[in-house]
Amino acid sequence: MTTRLPSLAAALLTLGVPPISSAQVPADLRAAARARNLAVAKADAATWDKLTTDSFTVVFPSGPLTKAQRLAEIKLGKPTENPPLQNERFQRVGNDFIHRYQIDYASFLEVWTKERGNWRVATVQATLLDPDSAAVQQAITAANARFVDAFKRGDAATLAANYTDDAVFMAPNMTAWEGHAAISQGFTGFVSQFGLVDARVATKDVILAGDYAIERGTYAWTLHPKTGTGADIVDNGKYLTVWGRQADGSWKIIRDINNSDRPGAM
């Protein structure tokens, strides 16, 4: 058994470590993570026990529990549906992995380590999310869906309506669009030249700071030129968006920047 991550404090090492792609996560680790979450939902104490180290501790908002204490809770539990994991991501730290995800209004961080050739969880921290935080994430997800829909319809007015009057939009290979008028003009020109064939936007995390929300995410899209015989433009990349809470409680974009993951892409 590795001893490099004996406690949850070692998870602080991941602050500067980016998440890895799904393809980089060992298949047996992903299977073990799924099996363990299912074991909790189905009150399957035997499976949970096999996928958990003997020195395991979990830190709930109410306090820490040992493996024996948590196992006793699972044995007393009643089987339920396995809830979907949200914002799931893995990070590699040496030979170990950090597994992060959300379920409803709770965030989980698991430390997975290889023990006697099998993946097991050494430590878990569960954190309750502020209901307001969850509501903000839902509002941003809904706004992003409306944005993509407007883009597909070529609706520049709806696209620009997502931004405040003093917003700044910073796209690669062009000057920034500063202010609502410039953003409206920019989107009008863009949708007159390109149609959005396909698009996927995924929020990776949201940091709340008072009336501001900082969203980090990824995008993948295909743009079709409306004139000429040019080929479709396929691109994927990342973005950082600062949202501001408005007087009516809605959220609009204050600052927006994105760039491609593809060398030489637009």
C-alpha positions as a Markdown table, in Angstrom:
| # | Residue | x | y | z |
|---|---|---|---|---|
| 1 | Met | 0.0 | 0.0 | 0.0 |
| 2 | Thr | 1.3 | 3.5 | -0.9 |
| 3 | Thr | 1.8 | 5.9 | 2.0 |
| 4 | Arg | 2.2 | 9.1 | 0.0 |
| 5 | Leu | -1.4 | 10.1 | 0.7 |
| 6 | Pro | -2.1 | 9.0 | 4.3 |
| 7 | Ser | -4.6 | 11.7 | 4.9 |
| 8 | Leu | -6.9 | 14.2 | 3.2 |
| 9 | Ala | -4.5 | 17.0 | 3.8 |
| 10 | Ala | -2.4 | 15.5 | 0.9 |
| 11 | Ala | -5.3 | 16.4 | -1.4 |
| 12 | Leu | -4.0 | 20.0 | -1.2 |
| 13 | Leu | -1.2 | 18.8 | -3.5 |
| 14 | Thr | -3.8 | 18.7 | -6.3 |
| 15 | Leu | -4.5 | 22.4 | -6.3 |
| 16 | Gly | -2.0 | 22.9 | -9.1 |
| 17 | Val | -2.7 | 19.6 | -10.8 |
| 18 | Pro | -5.2 | 19.7 | -13.7 |
| 19 | Pro | -7.9 | 17.1 | -14.1 |
| 20 | Ile | -7.1 | 14.3 | -16.6 |
| 21 | Ser | -9.3 | 13.2 | -19.4 |
| 22 | Ser | -11.6 | 10.2 | -19.2 |
| 23 | Ala | -9.3 | 8.2 | -21.5 |
| 24 | Gln | -6.4 | 8.7 | -19.0 |
| 25 | Val | -8.3 | 7.3 | -16.1 |
| 26 | Pro | -7.5 | 3.6 | -15.6 |
| 27 | Ala | -10.4 | 1.4 | -16.6 |
| 28 | Asp | -10.2 | -0.6 | -13.4 |
| 29 | Leu | -10.2 | 2.5 | -11.3 |
| 30 | Arg | -13.3 | 3.9 | -13.0 |
| 31 | Ala | -15.0 | 0.6 | -12.5 |
| 32 | Ala | -14.1 | 0.5 | -8.9 |
| 33 | Ala | -15.4 | 4.0 | -8.3 |
| 34 | Arg | -18.7 | 3.1 | -10.0 |
| 35 | Ala | -19.0 | -0.1 | -8.0 |
| 36 | Arg | -18.3 | 1.7 | -4.7 |
| 37 | Asn | -20.9 | 4.4 | -5.3 |
| 38 | Leu | -23.4 | 1.7 | -6.2 |
| 39 | Ala | -22.6 | -0.2 | -3.1 |
| 40 | Val | -23.4 | 2.8 | -1.0 |
| 41 | Ala | -26.7 | 3.3 | -2.8 |
| 42 | Lys | -27.7 | -0.4 | -2.5 |
| 43 | Ala | -26.4 | -0.8 | 1.1 |
| 44 | Asp | -24.0 | -3.5 | -0.2 |
| 45 | Ala | -21.6 | -3.5 | 2.8 |
| 46 | Ala | -19.5 | -6.4 | 1.4 |
| 47 | Thr | -18.6 | -4.6 | -1.8 |
| 48 | Trp | -18.0 | -1.3 | 0.0 |
| 49 | Asp | -15.7 | -3.1 | 2.4 |
| 50 | Lys | -13.6 | -4.7 | -0.4 |
| 51 | Leu | -13.2 | -1.3 | -2.0 |
| 52 | Thr | -12.2 | 0.6 | 1.2 |
| 53 | Thr | -8.8 | 0.5 | 3.0 |
| 54 | Asp | -8.7 | -0.7 | 6.6 |
| 55 | Ser | -7.3 | 2.7 | 7.7 |
| 56 | Phe | -10.2 | 4.5 | 5.9 |
| 57 | Thr | -11.6 | 7.7 | 7.4 |
| 58 | Val | -14.5 | 9.8 | 6.1 |
| 59 | Val | -15.1 | 13.4 | 7.1 |
| 60 | Phe | -18.7 | 14.5 | 7.1 |
| 61 | Pro | -19.9 | 18.0 | 8.0 |
| 62 | Ser | -21.1 | 16.3 | 11.3 |
| 63 | Gly | -17.6 | 14.9 | 12.0 |
| 64 | Pro | -15.3 | 12.1 | 11.1 |
| 65 | Leu | -16.0 | 8.4 | 11.0 |
| 66 | Thr | -13.7 | 5.4 | 10.9 |
| 67 | Lys | -14.2 | 2.5 | 8.5 |
| 68 | Ala | -16.0 | 0.4 | 11.2 |
| 69 | Gln | -18.4 | 3.2 | 12.0 |
| 70 | Arg | -19.2 | 4.0 | 8.3 |
| 71 | Leu | -19.6 | 0.2 | 7.6 |
| 72 | Ala | -22.1 | -0.1 | 10.4 |
| 73 | Glu | -24.1 | 2.8 | 8.9 |
| 74 | Ile | -24.1 | 1.1 | 5.5 |
| 75 | Lys | -25.3 | -2.2 | 6.9 |
| 76 | Leu | -28.3 | -0.4 | 8.5 |
| 77 | Gly | -29.1 | 1.5 | 5.3 |
| 78 | Lys | -31.9 | 0.7 | 2.9 |
| 79 | Pro | -31.2 | 0.3 | -0.9 |
| 80 | Thr | -32.0 | 3.3 | -3.0 |
| 81 | Glu | -31.5 | 4.4 | -6.6 |
| 82 | Asn | -27.9 | 5.2 | -7.5 |
| 83 | Pro | -27.9 | 9.0 | -8.0 |
| 84 | Pro | -26.0 | 10.4 | -11.0 |
| 85 | Leu | -22.6 | 12.0 | -10.4 |
| 86 | Gln | -22.2 | 15.6 | -11.5 |
| 87 | Asn | -19.0 | 17.5 | -12.3 |
| 88 | Glu | -17.0 | 14.3 | -12.0 |
| 89 | Arg | -13.2 | 14.5 | -12.5 |
| 90 | Phe | -10.1 | 12.7 | -11.6 |
| 91 | Gln | -6.6 | 14.0 | -10.8 |
| 92 | Arg | -3.4 | 11.9 | -10.7 |
| 93 | Val | -1.0 | 12.5 | -7.8 |
| 94 | Gly | 2.0 | 10.1 | -8.1 |
| 95 | Asn | 0.5 | 6.6 | -8.2 |
| 96 | Asp | -2.7 | 7.7 | -6.5 |
| 97 | Phe | -5.9 | 9.4 | -7.8 |
| 98 | Ile | -8.2 | 12.1 | -6.4 |
| 99 | His | -11.8 | 11.5 | -7.5 |
| 100 | Arg | -14.2 | 14.6 | -7.2 |
| 101 | Tyr | -17.9 | 14.7 | -7.9 |
| 102 | Gln | -21.2 | 16.2 | -6.7 |
| 103 | Ile | -24.4 | 14.5 | -5.7 |
| 104 | Asp | -27.4 | 16.9 | -5.2 |
| 105 | Tyr | -26.2 | 19.4 | -2.6 |
| 106 | Ala | -23.0 | 17.7 | -1.5 |
| 107 | Ser | -19.5 | 17.6 | -2.9 |
| 108 | Phe | -17.2 | 14.6 | -2.4 |
| 109 | Leu | -13.5 | 14.1 | -2.6 |
| 110 | Glu | -12.1 | 10.6 | -2.6 |
| 111 | Val | -8.4 | 9.5 | -2.4 |
| 112 | Trp | -7.9 | 6.2 | -4.3 |
| 113 | Thr | -4.8 | 4.1 | -3.8 |
| 114 | Lys | -3.6 | 0.7 | -5.0 |
| 115 | Glu | -3.5 | -1.8 | -2.2 |
| 116 | Arg | -2.5 | -5.4 | -2.8 |
| 117 | Gly | -3.1 | -4.9 | -6.6 |
| 118 | Asn | -6.6 | -3.4 | -6.2 |
| 119 | Trp | -8.0 | 0.1 | -6.1 |
| 120 | Arg | -9.4 | 1.1 | -2.7 |
| 121 | Val | -10.5 | 4.4 | -1.1 |
| 122 | Ala | -8.3 | 5.6 | 1.7 |
| 123 | Thr | -10.0 | 8.9 | 2.6 |
| 124 | Val | -13.2 | 10.7 | 1.7 |
| 125 | Gln | -14.3 | 14.3 | 2.5 |
| 126 | Ala | -18.0 | 15.2 | 2.1 |
| 127 | Thr | -18.9 | 18.9 | 2.0 |
| 128 | Leu | -22.4 | 20.4 | 1.9 |
| 129 | Leu | -22.9 | 22.9 | -0.9 |
| 130 | Asp | -24.7 | 26.1 | -0.1 |
| 131 | Pro | -28.1 | 25.7 | -1.7 |
| 132 | Asp | -27.6 | 29.1 | -3.2 |
| 133 | Ser | -24.4 | 27.8 | -4.8 |
| 134 | Ala | -26.3 | 24.9 | -6.4 |
| 135 | Ala | -29.0 | 27.3 | -7.6 |
| 136 | Val | -26.3 | 29.5 | -9.2 |
| 137 | Gln | -24.8 | 26.6 | -11.0 |
| 138 | Gln | -28.3 | 25.6 | -12.3 |
| 139 | Ala | -28.9 | 29.2 | -13.4 |
| 140 | Ile | -25.6 | 29.2 | -15.3 |
| 141 | Thr | -26.3 | 25.8 | -16.9 |
| 142 | Ala | -29.7 | 27.1 | -18.1 |
| 143 | Ala | -28.2 | 30.3 | -19.4 |
| 144 | Asn | -25.5 | 28.4 | -21.3 |
| 145 | Ala | -28.2 | 26.2 | -22.9 |
| 146 | Arg | -30.1 | 29.3 | -24.0 |
| 147 | Phe | -26.9 | 30.7 | -25.4 |
| 148 | Val | -26.2 | 27.7 | -27.5 |
| 149 | Asp | -29.8 | 27.5 | -28.7 |
| 150 | Ala | -29.6 | 31.2 | -29.8 |
| 151 | Phe | -26.3 | 30.6 | -31.5 |
| 152 | Lys | -27.8 | 27.7 | -33.5 |
| 153 | Arg | -30.7 | 30.0 | -34.5 |
| 154 | Gly | -28.4 | 32.9 | -35.4 |
| 155 | Asp | -30.2 | 35.1 | -32.9 |
| 156 | Ala | -27.6 | 37.8 | -32.2 |
| 157 | Ala | -30.0 | 39.8 | -30.0 |
| 158 | Thr | -30.5 | 36.9 | -27.5 |
| 159 | Leu | -26.8 | 36.2 | -27.5 |
| 160 | Ala | -26.0 | 39.8 | -26.6 |
| 161 | Ala | -28.7 | 39.9 | -24.0 |
| 162 | Asn | -26.6 | 37.5 | -21.9 |
| 163 | Tyr | -24.1 | 40.4 | -21.3 |
| 164 | Thr | -24.2 | 43.5 | -19.1 |
| 165 | Asp | -23.9 | 47.0 | -20.6 |
| 166 | Asp | -20.3 | 47.2 | -19.5 |
| 167 | Ala | -19.3 | 43.6 | -20.3 |
| 168 | Val | -16.1 | 42.7 | -22.2 |
| 169 | Phe | -15.9 | 39.7 | -24.5 |
| 170 | Met | -12.4 | 38.5 | -25.4 |
| 171 | Ala | -12.2 | 35.9 | -28.2 |
| 172 | Pro | -8.9 | 34.7 | -29.8 |
| 173 | Asn | -7.4 | 36.5 | -32.8 |
| 174 | Met | -9.5 | 39.6 | -32.6 |
| 175 | Thr | -9.8 | 42.8 | -30.5 |
| 176 | Ala | -12.0 | 42.7 | -27.4 |
| 177 | Trp | -15.7 | 43.6 | -27.7 |
| 178 | Glu | -16.1 | 46.2 | -25.0 |
| 179 | Gly | -19.6 | 47.2 | -24.0 |
| 180 | His | -23.1 | 46.0 | -25.0 |
| 181 | Ala | -23.2 | 47.8 | -28.3 |
| 182 | Ala | -19.9 | 46.3 | -29.4 |
| 183 | Ile | -20.9 | 42.8 | -28.3 |
| 184 | Ser | -24.2 | 43.1 | -30.1 |
| 185 | Gln | -22.4 | 44.3 | -33.2 |
| 186 | Gly | -19.9 | 41.5 | -32.9 |
| 187 | Phe | -22.4 | 38.7 | -32.6 |
| 188 | Thr | -24.5 | 40.2 | -35.4 |
| 189 | Gly | -21.5 | 40.0 | -37.7 |
| 190 | Phe | -20.5 | 36.6 | -36.5 |
| 191 | Val | -23.8 | 34.9 | -37.0 |
| 192 | Ser | -24.1 | 36.5 | -40.5 |
| 193 | Gln | -20.9 | 34.7 | -41.5 |
| 194 | Phe | -21.2 | 31.4 | -39.6 |
| 195 | Gly | -23.9 | 28.9 | -38.6 |
| 196 | Leu | -23.4 | 26.7 | -35.5 |
| 197 | Val | -23.9 | 23.1 | -36.6 |
| 198 | Asp | -23.1 | 21.4 | -33.3 |
| 199 | Ala | -22.0 | 22.6 | -29.9 |
| 200 | Arg | -21.3 | 21.2 | -26.4 |
| 201 | Val | -20.6 | 23.4 | -23.4 |
| 202 | Ala | -19.5 | 21.9 | -20.1 |
| 203 | Thr | -19.1 | 23.8 | -16.8 |
| 204 | Lys | -16.1 | 22.4 | -14.9 |
| 205 | Asp | -16.5 | 24.5 | -11.7 |
| 206 | Val | -18.0 | 27.7 | -10.4 |
| 207 | Ile | -16.4 | 29.9 | -7.7 |
| 208 | Leu | -18.8 | 32.2 | -5.8 |
| 209 | Ala | -17.7 | 35.5 | -4.4 |
| 210 | Gly | -20.6 | 37.6 | -3.2 |
| 211 | Asp | -22.6 | 38.8 | -6.3 |
| 212 | Tyr | -20.0 | 37.4 | -8.7 |
| 213 | Ala | -19.7 | 33.8 | -10.0 |
| 214 | Ile | -16.5 | 32.7 | -11.9 |
| 215 | Glu | -17.3 | 29.8 | -14.2 |
| 216 | Arg | -14.6 | 27.6 | -15.8 |
| 217 | Gly | -15.6 | 25.3 | -18.6 |
| 218 | Thr | -14.9 | 23.7 | -21.9 |
| 219 | Tyr | -16.5 | 23.9 | -25.3 |
| 220 | Ala | -16.6 | 21.9 | -28.6 |
| 221 | Trp | -18.3 | 23.2 | -31.7 |
| 222 | Thr | -18.6 | 23.0 | -35.5 |
| 223 | Leu | -19.1 | 26.3 | -37.4 |
| 224 | His | -20.4 | 26.2 | -41.0 |
| 225 | Pro | -19.5 | 29.2 | -43.3 |
| 226 | Lys | -22.7 | 30.7 | -44.7 |
| 227 | Thr | -20.9 | 32.0 | -47.8 |
| 228 | Gly | -18.3 | 30.6 | -50.2 |
| 229 | Thr | -17.1 | 27.1 | -50.3 |
| 230 | Gly | -15.0 | 27.0 | -47.2 |
| 231 | Ala | -14.9 | 23.8 | -45.1 |
| 232 | Asp | -16.6 | 23.6 | -41.7 |
| 233 | Ile | -14.5 | 24.8 | -38.8 |
| 234 | Val | -14.2 | 22.2 | -36.0 |
| 235 | Asp | -12.9 | 23.5 | -32.7 |
| 236 | Asn | -12.7 | 22.7 | -29.0 |
| 237 | Gly | -11.2 | 24.7 | -26.1 |
| 238 | Lys | -11.8 | 26.3 | -22.7 |
| 239 | Tyr | -13.4 | 29.4 | -21.4 |
| 240 | Leu | -13.5 | 31.5 | -18.2 |
| 241 | Thr | -16.6 | 33.6 | -17.6 |
| 242 | Val | -17.4 | 36.1 | -14.8 |
| 243 | Trp | -21.1 | 36.4 | -14.1 |
| 244 | Gly | -22.7 | 39.2 | -12.1 |
| 245 | Arg | -26.0 | 38.9 | -10.1 |
| 246 | Gln | -28.5 | 41.5 | -11.3 |
| 247 | Ala | -31.0 | 43.4 | -9.3 |
| 248 | Asp | -33.7 | 41.0 | -10.2 |
| 249 | Gly | -31.7 | 38.0 | -9.1 |
| 250 | Ser | -30.7 | 36.9 | -12.6 |
| 251 | Trp | -27.2 | 36.4 | -13.8 |
| 252 | Lys | -25.4 | 38.1 | -16.7 |
| 253 | Ile | -21.9 | 38.0 | -18.1 |
| 254 | Ile | -19.5 | 40.7 | -17.1 |
| 255 | Arg | -16.2 | 39.3 | -18.6 |
| 256 | Asp | -15.9 | 36.4 | -21.0 |
| 257 | Ile | -12.8 | 34.9 | -22.6 |
| 258 | Asn | -12.1 | 31.7 | -24.5 |
| 259 | Asn | -9.3 | 30.1 | -26.4 |
| 260 | Ser | -8.8 | 27.0 | -28.5 |
| 261 | Asp | -7.0 | 23.8 | -27.6 |
| 262 | Arg | -6.0 | 23.4 | -31.2 |
| 263 | Pro | -2.8 | 24.9 | -32.4 |
| 264 | Gly | -3.5 | 27.5 | -35.1 |
| 265 | Ala | -7.3 | 27.2 | -34.7 |
| 266 | Met | -9.5 | 30.3 | -34.7 |
